[in-house]
């Protein structure tokens, strides 16, 4: 583990300085707040924030980085499988073990439902040589809300346990021929959650532009942060990065670009002030492929 202790005016500034010293981007480091900064009154009693910024080279960190990989997938032709009933699943296989565990949990919870394999798809992530086998499992039945939870937290926990069960069926010491990944869903919740997150991303980006300040979202899982990053990748005027560590990792929607960030604007009282400009249509009909618009922007600069 490599770390530095940084003191700066606020936590964000300390994290940025620490990342720079470590030769990493802000979204590539983790941090721990040692002391919160204090503004004071007319400068009296003000104190800098103190933050430990570090890089963790662990299997968990590498797994999370892989989960946020934006690389495209290439589907291997002929490597798809249709749905199978619970009776047809061999629990000596990774997918069978996962389904058996899920059904045991569902039964113990007293819920009239069952996990069913809907199919699988083998893909090779771009830039990698080992295929990834995505096994799609759905839970069908009654009273499924309890299995989804708030913002899908129970569903994500079930998927985590299912992947552990599948992983234990992969014999250790053998040359890895493919990665097994259980993708669990209930009543198309994943797609609905994705649309909710995309709408949230656009709404918060508009807020950042309107009030000329950075916006920090609530802590999210890696795949949820990936949705936010992807949705705002081409959103003009803002860029995104992740801060925090473990379950407290969250997305920051910042003004400007990674190369040219814009400092948030404050009013005379030290709080964020509204801008006079109307940004409601700032991103309407915007296209990176518009040569005319790109040319006009270049001439304005």
N, C-alpha and C positions, 0 to 999 in steps of 0.2 A: 504493500500500500504506500502510495506517495501522497504527502499532504503538506499544506502550508497554512499558517495562521495569519489572517489578514484583518486589519482594522481600517475601516472606512466610514464615510458619512452615513451610509445605510447598508442594509444587508445585500441588496442587489449590486451595489457598487463593489462591495467586498468580494462577492462571488465572481464578478467580472474580472477583478484584479487577480484573484486567486487562479482563475482559469487561464488567464494570460500568462502568469508565472509558470504554470504547469504545462504550458504549450498546448492547451486544449480549448475547445469551444465551451461556452457556458453550458450547453446541453450535454456535454460529455463528462461533466464532473458532478460530484455529490457534495453536499455541504451540511454542516451542523452549526447552528447559531449558538455561540457561547454567551454573548451579551447583545441585547437589543440596543440599538442606538437611541439617544434622547435628543430631541430638538432644543429643549430649554426655552427660556423666555428672553428674547432679545440677545440670544447667544449665551446667556448665563445659564450654567447648569447643563449645557449641551455635552453629549458624549458620543463617541464613535461606536459603531457596531463592531463586534468582534466575531469573526466566523472562521471555522475550520473547513477548508476546502480540500477535498481529497479525491483520488482515483483508486477505485477498487478493481483489481484484476482477479476476479473470482468467477467460478462457473456460473453463478447466478447473474452476475453482471453481463457476462457474455451471452447468456440465454436471453436476457432482457434486450440487449442490443440487437440480437438476431430477430426478436419479435417485432422490433421497430424498423427492420430492414424494409426499404421501399422497393427492393428489387422485384422485377417482374417474374412470373412463373411461366414455365413452358409445360403444357400438358403432354404427357407421353401417350402417343396414339395407342388406343386399344387397352389402356390401363384404367378402366373405369368399371365399377361394379354396382349393380342394382341393389335394391333394398332386400333385407333378409329378416325373417321373423325371429323372435327370441329363441324358438325351438331349434332353429337351424344354425345357431351360433355355437361354435366350439369354445368353451371357456378356457381351453388350454392355449388359445391364441391371444394376442394382446387385445384385440377388439372384443373378443368374447369375455375376457376377464373384466374389461371396463364395463360392459353391459351388465354382467352378473353383479358387480359391486353396486352399480346404480340401482338396479332393481331391488337389491337387498335393502339399500337405504330407503327407497321409496316405500317398500313394504313396512319397514320398521316405523316409518312416519305415519302409517295408517292412511296413505293416500292411494286412491284407486287409479293408478296409472302405471305405465311400464316404459322402459327404454327400448327403442328399436333402432337397428342399424339401417339407415336409409341408403347407404352406398359409400363408396370411397373413390378417391381420385389420387393418382400418383403423379407428382410433379417434381421437376428439378429446378430449384431456385437459381436464378441467374447468377453466374459466377461461382457456383458450387457443383460438385461432382456427385454427391450422394443424394438420391431421390428422397422426397418427403411424401409420405403416404398420409393423406388427410382422410380420416374416417368420420363420416357424418352420422351422428346419432341424434335422434329426437325422442323426447318424452311425450307420450300421448296419454290422454285420460281426463280425469276430472280433478278440480281443486288444484290446478297447476300454479296458481299465483304464489303459493307458499314455496314452490320450488324455483321461482324466479327471484323473489326478494326485491329489496329496494335497489333500483338502478342495476338489477341483475346480479347483486352480490352473491346470492345463494346459488344461482345458476353457474357463476364463475367458480365458486368453491366446488360444486359438483364436477365441473369440467376438470378442475385441478386434480381432484381425487381420482377421476377416471383415467387421467393421463399417468398418474402414479401407478395405478393398477396395471395399465397397459405396459408401462415401462418395466415392471417387474417380470413380465413374461419374456422380455428380450434377454437372452442368455448373455451373461457377462463373459468377457474374454474373446467373444467371437468378433470377427471383422464386421463392422457395421455396414450393412447393405442398403439400409433405408432408415429414415427417421419416422417414427410413428407419432401421429398427432390426432387426438380425439377432439372433434369439433361438435360440441353439444349445443342443442337449441330447443326451445319450447315455443310453440305457436308463433314461429317466425319472429321471435323477440329480437334476435340479433339485427335483422334488417331494420326493424322499427327503431331500435336504439341508435343505429348508425344514422338514420335520417334525423333523429332528435339531436344528435351531436353535431351534425353538419349545420343544422339550423342555428344551434347555439354558437358555433364557431363564427358564422356570418354575422349574427346579432352582436356578439361581443367585439368583432372587428369593426363594425359600424360604430359601436360605442367608443372604442379606442380612438377612431378618427374624429368623431364628433366632439369629444371632450379633450382630445389631444393628450391622452395619457395611456400608459401601458395597462393591460388588464390581465390579472392572474386568475386562472380558472381553479376550480376545486380539484383535489387530488383524483387522479384517474388511473385505470389500469393501462398497461403498455399498448394494447390494441386500440383502446379508446383515444389515447394521446395520438396514435398514428393517424386515426381518422381526422382529428383536428388539424394536424400538420398537413395532411394531404389536401384537405378542403381549402386551406388558406395559402397553399403554395403559390397560387397565381393571383391572389387577392392583392390588388395594388395598394400600396401605402403602408402595409404591415408585414411582419414576418413573425415566425414562432420559434420558440425553443423551450426545452424542459428544464426545470430546476427541482431541487429537493432530492430525497432518496427514499428508496423502498416504497412503503405505502403512502408516503407524503409527497411523492413525485407529481408535479403538476405542470401544465402548459402556461407559458406567458405569451400573450399576444402583444408584440412591441411595435412601435412606430418606426417607419423607415425600412431599411434592408439590413441584412447581416453585415454587409460591407460599410453601410452608411446609416447607422441607427440615429434616430432623431430624439433629442432630449425632451421629455415631457414638459409642457408649459405650465407655469404656476402663476397665480395672481399675487397681489401685494400681501395677502394674508398667509401666503405659504401653502395654500391648498390649490388643487387643480381648478383651473378656470375654463369655462366653455369657450370654444372658438366661435367667431362670428360667421365663418364660412359654413355653407350648407353642404354636407357631405352625403346627403341622402342618395344622390345619383352618381357618386364618385366612381363606383365600379360598374355602372350600367353599360352594357354593350362593349365592355373592355375586352380586348383580345391581344395576347402577346404576338399573334401572327399578323397584326395589322401594320404593314410597312409604313403607311402614311402616318399613323399615330406615333410610331416609334421615331420616325423622322422629325415630327413636330416636337416631340419631347426632347430630342437631341439638340434641336436648334434653340429651344428655350433655355436649356442648361448653358 
